[in-house]
Structure formats: C-alpha cells, structure tokens
Amino acid sequence: MIAIPAGFSPEEYLALEEAAPMRHEFRRGLVYAMAGGSDDHSRLSINLLTALNLHLREGDCQFYSGDVKVNYAADFYYYPDAFVTCDPKDKADRYVKRHPKLVAEVLSPSTGEFDQTEKFQDYSKIQSLEEYVLIAQDEMRVECRRRQSGQTTWETVVYGQGDVVKLESIGLEIAIAELYRGILLG
C-alpha cells in the first residue's frame, strides 16, 4: 500500500474521492490508492456476493461489494470486498455505510497482512460489527473472527477443505467448495 503524500481531513478525502477516476482508502489522514485485483480475487468476491444475494433476498439486511465505503468516525474509510448492514441508519447515505454487521476481505499478497492486523483493529471499533471474514486466495482457507456477545473479545474459527463456512452474524452456511468454485489452487 502506497500513500499519497499529505495529510487529509475526512472532508478533503471525500471530495478527492468524488472526483477521482480510481478508488482510494483513507486511514488517519493518509490516502491510499487501491491496486487492481487478480482474477481469483474477483471470482472469490463474486462467489461470496452471489451467496449473500441468494441468502438475504429482500430482507432488512443489505449487502454491498467493494464499491461502497465503510466508515468509522474520522479514523477510516475502507472499501471492503463485501459487507452486510442491517441498520436502517445506513440507508441515509448511498456511498458510505457506518453500521456493518459483517465485513469480508479477500486476502491479496500486497494487503493481506494489513487486512489481518491493522485493518481488523480498525474495523473492530465499529460496535455493530459481529463478524470479520478473511478469505485466502492461495489455499482453501476462510478465517471468521466473531465478536463475543456484547464484549470486545473475538473468537476465531478457521475453515478448510470439506468444511461448511458458517457466517453466524447473518445465518448463512456455504460449502467452502462453493466459495472456491472456479479457483485454481496450487
């Protein structure tokens, strides 16, 4: 991740983002251009989004792809690969959501470590977030971090080949083989 040099306020970032031809993320005054993803990254995201679409249908919860931002205070604006919000307050802004229930990131070689550490620490500040999902590209591995009910501690469950991935926050179960359909591992 390479930051654009300068300190930006959240308002300056949002103005930049509105006019920019490519997406950027914002973290504590720094703006980062987002790199393009691989074919496997795209396919994993599409497979997850398809499962979310079929599961959620027309209920109160809405899912979004990497085109809508998740924000927390003046700390960050991120574009998760997929997320779900069930909070009616998130209907007020078409471009930014602040109350996700589930956030999923497909791990990339350039951002994987950040997604697993600092980005998770940032997302965990959001009180509505119940589940953070990390999907590996290079092996059949899905890590689900779940907030313990009403606490600040998180439980981690790792799924592998032959498992059924349980997204408890939204009541979705999906065979890991379905999530990885079309992906050439190894």
Secondary structure as UniProt FT lines:
FT   STRAND          3..4
FT   HELIX           10..19
FT   STRAND          24..27
FT   TURN            28..29
FT   STRAND          30..33
FT   HELIX           39..56
FT   TURN            57..58
FT   STRAND          62..65
FT   TURN            66..67
FT   STRAND          69..72
FT   TURN            73..75
FT   STRAND          76..78
FT   STRAND          82..85
FT   HELIX           88..91
FT   STRAND          96..97
FT   STRAND          100..106
FT   TURN            109..111
FT   HELIX           112..116
FT   HELIX           118..123
FT   TURN            124..125
FT   TURN            127..128
FT   STRAND          131..135
FT   STRAND          142..147
FT   TURN            149..150
FT   STRAND          154..159
FT   TURN            161..162
FT   STRAND          164..167
FT   TURN            168..171
FT   STRAND          172..175
FT   HELIX           176..179
FT   TURN            180..182
//
